[in-house]
């Protein structure tokens, strides 16, 4: 029976993901660029420019340098490198976690003469079955993403998903406890993107241990679904999290989004960004220039200043720079969420998913007295 624990472990680690593909297709989504707009990733990429020679060619005594090439296609090179580093980091992290789980939990199973599944089930309290209250709560949180289906229509699917989540949670809890007992030290650090947020609108205290960056589109319905999470994060985490809003309108899908992005920055001048943010997502069907000016009036802004800002395109270049920054780090759809530089996949994820990612980062932050 020496091979059994490894088989059970591998099946356990992967089994909880199969159903998730189906339910998450309903629950998680975003507004994506068309295929022609998405930058094409290379089949392979050089890890860094340092691997290339400084002088790439000569024409007689004239040199063609790497800097010459970067001046022409630097943004594309940065994007390819970012995609490569993120994919490599995620692949290494997933494999490392699987190996640690197999070795640590498998070792404990052998020690106790039990299967891994028995250990995990015990950690979960003897059952994975969700209560009706838990099913109803999950449905309420995700109702807007479920295409109008009633809770009774998808009760069994929700129950299956929650069972798998409970197994994953129990396994993680068991893993963490055994890691402490066996003095496991993980030196691997995930690849984190560095953002130049500049004067982007923010909520929260500068220097907070966690920074959440959202690239968003005011006309995207999935961004509207995610928008309330920002206020909930502010309320529940306070000074522990700084929230940064970056502009990423997709004009091919949303013709009013670019001007709405400009309007939000005009409002930011008057300290009204988040008020207009909430109003535009709340009235997403009213985003013409006339509508935007009317919203500014309702919010008590200096109307002449706002109108002039919007009419002159004062922040057109600023919005374009945000879009370039998003493309550089691999954004292809909205909302795109990054927690301390690590992308949170899934688009319009529910609040619980964002909160879990924030809690994970807070657990890594240095403790202060």
BELGILIN-V135836 format. One record per pair of residues at least 4 apart in sequence whose C-alpha atoms are under 8 Angstrom apart, sorted by the first residue. I is the first residue (numbers start at 1). J is the second residue. Records with the same first field share a line. If there is no record, write none. Layout:
I: J ; J
This chain:
1: 5
3: 7
4: 8 ; 115
5: 9 ; 106 ; 109 ; 110 ; 115 ; 116
6: 10 ; 102 ; 106
7: 11
8: 12 ; 115 ; 116 ; 117
9: 13 ; 101 ; 102 ; 106 ; 116 ; 117
10: 14 ; 98 ; 102
11: 15
12: 16 ; 117
13: 98 ; 168
14: 18
16: 20 ; 164 ; 165 ; 167 ; 168
17: 21 ; 164
18: 22
19: 23 ; 160 ; 161
20: 24 ; 161
21: 25
22: 26
23: 27 ; 157 ; 158 ; 161
24: 28
25: 29
26: 145 ; 146 ; 147
27: 142 ; 145 ; 146 ; 349
28: 145 ; 346 ; 347 ; 348 ; 349 ; 350
29: 222 ; 346 ; 347 ; 348 ; 349
30: 220 ; 222 ; 223 ; 333 ; 334 ; 335 ; 346 ; 347 ; 348
31: 220 ; 221 ; 222 ; 223 ; 333 ; 334 ; 335
32: 332 ; 333 ; 334
33: 37 ; 38 ; 250 ; 252 ; 253 ; 332 ; 333
34: 38
38: 332
39: 327
41: 80 ; 83
42: 80
44: 84
45: 80 ; 81 ; 84
46: 51 ; 81
47: 51 ; 81 ; 84 ; 85
48: 52 ; 81
52: 56 ; 66
53: 66
54: 65 ; 66 ; 67
55: 63 ; 64 ; 65 ; 66
56: 63 ; 64 ; 65 ; 66
57: 63 ; 64 ; 65
58: 62 ; 63 ; 64
59: 63 ; 64
64: 68 ; 69
65: 69
66: 70
67: 71
68: 72
69: 73 ; 74
70: 74 ; 75 ; 77
73: 77
74: 78
75: 79 ; 328
76: 80 ; 328
77: 81
78: 82 ; 328 ; 329
79: 83 ; 327 ; 328 ; 329 ; 330
80: 84
81: 85
82: 86 ; 193 ; 328 ; 329 ; 330
83: 87 ; 329 ; 330
84: 88
85: 89 ; 191
86: 90 ; 191 ; 192
87: 91
88: 92
89: 93 ; 190 ; 191
90: 94 ; 190
91: 95
92: 96
93: 97 ; 188 ; 190
94: 98
95: 99
96: 100
97: 101
98: 102
99: 103
100: 104
101: 105 ; 106 ; 175
102: 106 ; 107
103: 107
104: 108 ; 175 ; 178 ; 179 ; 182
105: 109 ; 116 ; 174 ; 175 ; 178
106: 110 ; 116
107: 111
108: 112
109: 113 ; 114 ; 115 ; 116 ; 119
110: 114 ; 115
114: 118 ; 119
115: 119
116: 120
117: 121
118: 122
119: 123
120: 124 ; 167 ; 170 ; 171 ; 174
121: 125 ; 126 ; 127 ; 128 ; 167 ; 170
122: 126 ; 127
123: 170 ; 171 ; 173 ; 174
124: 128 ; 166 ; 167 ; 170
128: 162 ; 163 ; 164 ; 166 ; 167
129: 159 ; 162 ; 163
130: 134 ; 135 ; 159 ; 162 ; 163
131: 135
132: 136
133: 137
134: 138
135: 139 ; 155 ; 158 ; 159 ; 162
136: 140 ; 151
137: 141
138: 142 ; 158
139: 143 ; 151 ; 158
141: 350
142: 146 ; 350
143: 147 ; 148
144: 148 ; 225
149: 153 ; 154
150: 154
151: 155
154: 158
155: 159
156: 160
157: 161
158: 162
159: 163
160: 164
161: 165
162: 166
163: 167
164: 168
165: 169
166: 170
167: 171
168: 172
169: 173
170: 174
171: 175
172: 176
173: 177
174: 178
175: 179
176: 180
177: 181
178: 182
179: 183 ; 184 ; 185
180: 184
190: 342
191: 341 ; 342
192: 340 ; 341 ; 342
193: 329 ; 340 ; 341 ; 342
194: 341
195: 325 ; 341
197: 244 ; 246
200: 244 ; 245 ; 246
201: 244 ; 245 ; 246 ; 265 ; 268 ; 273
202: 242 ; 243 ; 244 ; 245
203: 234 ; 242 ; 243 ; 244
204: 208 ; 234 ; 238 ; 239 ; 240 ; 241 ; 242 ; 243
205: 239 ; 240 ; 241 ; 242
206: 242
207: 242
208: 239 ; 240 ; 241 ; 242
209: 240 ; 241 ; 361 ; 362 ; 365
210: 240 ; 241 ; 242 ; 339 ; 340 ; 358 ; 361 ; 362
211: 241 ; 242 ; 243 ; 244 ; 339 ; 340 ; 341
212: 241 ; 242 ; 243 ; 244 ; 337 ; 338 ; 339 ; 340 ; 341
213: 243 ; 244 ; 245 ; 246 ; 337 ; 338 ; 339 ; 340 ; 341
214: 243 ; 244 ; 245 ; 246 ; 335 ; 336 ; 337 ; 338
215: 245 ; 246 ; 247 ; 248 ; 326 ; 331 ; 334 ; 335 ; 336 ; 337
216: 220 ; 223 ; 245 ; 246 ; 247 ; 248 ; 249 ; 334 ; 335 ; 336
217: 223 ; 247 ; 248 ; 249 ; 250 ; 257 ; 261 ; 334 ; 335
218: 223 ; 224 ; 249 ; 257 ; 260 ; 261 ; 277 ; 280 ; 281 ; 284
219: 223 ; 224 ; 249 ; 254 ; 256 ; 257 ; 281 ; 284 ; 287
220: 224 ; 254 ; 334
221: 225
222: 226 ; 334 ; 335 ; 347 ; 348
223: 227 ; 334 ; 335 ; 348
224: 228 ; 281 ; 282 ; 284
225: 348
226: 230 ; 335 ; 348 ; 349 ; 350
227: 231 ; 278 ; 281
228: 232
229: 233 ; 350 ; 351
230: 234 ; 243
231: 235
232: 236 ; 351
233: 237 ; 238 ; 241 ; 355
234: 238 ; 239 ; 241 ; 243
237: 241
240: 362
246: 322
247: 261 ; 319 ; 322 ; 323
248: 319 ; 322 ; 323 ; 326 ; 334
249: 254 ; 257 ; 258 ; 261 ; 323
250: 254 ; 255 ; 257 ; 258
251: 255 ; 256 ; 257 ; 258
256: 260 ; 287 ; 288
257: 261 ; 287
258: 262 ; 319
259: 263 ; 289 ; 310
260: 264 ; 287 ; 288 ; 289 ; 292
261: 265 ; 319
262: 266 ; 310 ; 313 ; 314 ; 315 ; 316 ; 319
263: 267 ; 292 ; 306 ; 309 ; 310
264: 268 ; 273 ; 276 ; 277
265: 269 ; 273 ; 315
266: 270 ; 273 ; 306 ; 309 ; 310 ; 315
267: 271 ; 272 ; 273 ; 276 ; 296 ; 301 ; 306
268: 272 ; 273 ; 274
269: 273
270: 301 ; 302
272: 276 ; 299 ; 301
273: 277
274: 278
275: 279 ; 299
276: 280 ; 295 ; 296 ; 299
277: 281
278: 282
279: 283 ; 295
280: 284 ; 286 ; 287
283: 287
286: 291 ; 292
287: 291 ; 292
288: 292
289: 293
290: 294
291: 295
292: 296
293: 297 ; 303 ; 306 ; 307
294: 298
295: 299
296: 300 ; 301 ; 302 ; 303 ; 306
297: 301 ; 302 ; 303
301: 306
302: 306
303: 307
304: 308
305: 309
306: 310
307: 311
308: 312
309: 313 ; 314 ; 315
310: 314 ; 315
315: 319
316: 320
317: 321
318: 322
319: 323
320: 324
321: 325
322: 326
323: 327
324: 328
325: 329
326: 330 ; 331
327: 331 ; 332
331: 336
333: 347
334: 347 ; 348
335: 347 ; 348
336: 343 ; 344 ; 345 ; 347
337: 343 ; 344 ; 345 ; 347
338: 342 ; 343 ; 344
339: 343 ; 344 ; 357 ; 358 ; 361
340: 361
344: 354 ; 357
349: 353 ; 354
350: 354
351: 355
352: 356
353: 357
354: 358
355: 359
356: 360
357: 361
358: 362
359: 363
360: 364
361: 365
